[in-house]
Amino acid sequence: MKLSIKDITYSGIFTALTAIGAFISIPVGPVPITMQTFFVLLSGVMLGSKKALLSQAAYLILGLAGLPIFAGFSGGLQTVLKPSFGFLIGMAAAAYIAGKITESKEKTTLNITMAVLAGTAVIYAVGLPYMYYILNIMLVKNFDIAKILEIGMIIFIPGDILKAVIAVILGKKLRGRIF
């Protein structure tokens, strides 16, 4: 894939927006409520699969390199041991999946909604097992699957629905106008 200066710039913008989204944070347990997922899903809708993945991979690399751009102003390799890190990995995959679905279909509201919902599902599909592993295996807690779902997903559903609706509306209106 050959990237133009414009492609790199747009990917960089979404890297920065995801970092800003991490700073808009409400701590509610091992995983805070942030605006990151909104920008991740919007990156997929706006940039397509490869550029969206690039934006989120850059975000992960910068955070792992030590820049305090993850939620709670954290960063560095030690964040891999946090229960929330799996959701960050899932966000990179979600950006790609949402972008891939958006690229392969007509840009109708239904298709963009499907892309955003699929991206959200990917975040949970990667983040929840990772959270279970870190909490129960690494930190030797005793959380059953119901508790993991409660603290890692259920409390986030209302906000995720709101973020998804806004991402669909903005993605539909802005795609093609700006990017």
N, C-alpha and C positions, 0 to 999 in steps of 0.2 A: 504494500500500500504506500503510495507516494502522497505525502502530506504537503499542502501548500502553507504559506505563511498564515493565510486566513484560517485554515483548518487548525493549525497549532494555536492560533490566538483564541479561537472559539473554545477549543478544548481547555486551554488555560483559564479562560473565563469561568468555565464550569468547575474546574479544580478550585478556583478561588471561591466561587459561590458555595461549593460544598463545605469548604473550610469555614466560611461565614455561617453557614447553616449549623455547623457543630457548636458555634459559640452561642447560638440561640437555643438554650438548653434548660430543661426542667428535670432535676434529678428526682427519680421516682423508684429507685432500686438499683440493681446491678447494671441496668441499661437506661440511660436518660432519654427523655423525649427531646428530640432535636428536629431541626428543619432539613437535616442532611438528606433524608429520603426524598423529600420534595425535589431538591436540586438534582439528585441522582436520576430520578424518573424523568424529570424534565430534560436532562441531558440526553437520555435515550431518545426521547421524542424529537428533540430539536436537532441533535447532531448525527443520529444514526448510530449503528452498532460500534463500529471501529473507533470513531472519534469520541464517543461517549465512554467506551472502555478506556481509551487513552486518558481521558480526563480523570477518571476514577483511579486508574493505576498510578497516575502522577500524584494524586492526593494520598494514596496509600504509601507510596515511596517517600514522599516528603515527610509524612507523619512518622514513618518508621525510622527515617534518618534523624529524627529528633526535633523537628519543628513542632511546636505545641499547637497543632491544628486539629487534633481530635477533640471530641466532647470533653469538657472539663479542662480545657487547655492542656491536654496531655499529648505526648508524643514519645517516640523512642521505641526500641525493640521490646522493652518490657511490656508494652501495651498488648503484645501477642498473648500474654497471660491473663488479660482481663476478660471477663465473661462476655463483654460486648464486642470483642474484636471480630468474632465470626460474622456479625452483622456488617462490619466494614468490608469484609471479603465478599459477602453477599451483595453489597451495594455495587461493587465492580461488575459482578455477574449480572445483576439486575439492569444496570445501565446498558450492557451489551444486549441482553434479551429484549428489553423494551425497544431498543434501537432496531434490532433485527426484525421484530414484528412490525414496527412502524415502516421500515424500509420495504418490506415485502408485500404490504397491503396498501390499498387506497387509504388516504388520510381522512377517513370518516371519523366522526365522534366515537362510534362503536369500536372501530379498530384501534384508535388511540386509547380508549378505555381498556380494551383487552390487553394492550401492550403495558399499560401502567399497572393493571392488576397482576399480570404475569410477573412483572418486575418486583412487585411487592411480595408475591408468593415466593420468589427466588430468595429475597432477603431473609424471609423467615425460614425457608428450607435450609439455608446455610447457617444462619445465626443461631437458631434454636438448638440443633445438635451440638454446636460448638459451645454454647452456653452450658448445656447439660454436662459436657465433658469437663470444662474448666471447673465448674462448681462442684461436681460430684467426684470426679477422678483426681484432678489436680489439687483442689482445695478441701477435699474429703468432707464435703457437706452431704446431706442426705435428702436432696430434693427429688420428689417423684416427678413423672412427666407432667402431671396436672399442675404442679407448682411451677415448673419451668414454663409451661404454656401461659399460666397466669401472670408471672413476672416478666416474661419475655415477649408476649404477644397480646393477650386479652386486653390489658390496659392501654395498649397502643392503637387498637382497632379504630376507635372514634377519630382520633387524630389522623390516622393513616387514610381513612375515608375522606376526610376534609382535604388533606394534602393531595390525594389522588384526583379529586374533583377539580381542584385548582390547577393541577398539572395538566389535566385533560383540556380544560378551558384555555389556559395560556398556550399550551402546545398547539392546539388547533388554530388559535388566532395568530400566533407569532411565527409558526413554521412557514417558511417561504418568504416572509416579510423581512426578517432580520437575518436568518441563517440560511 
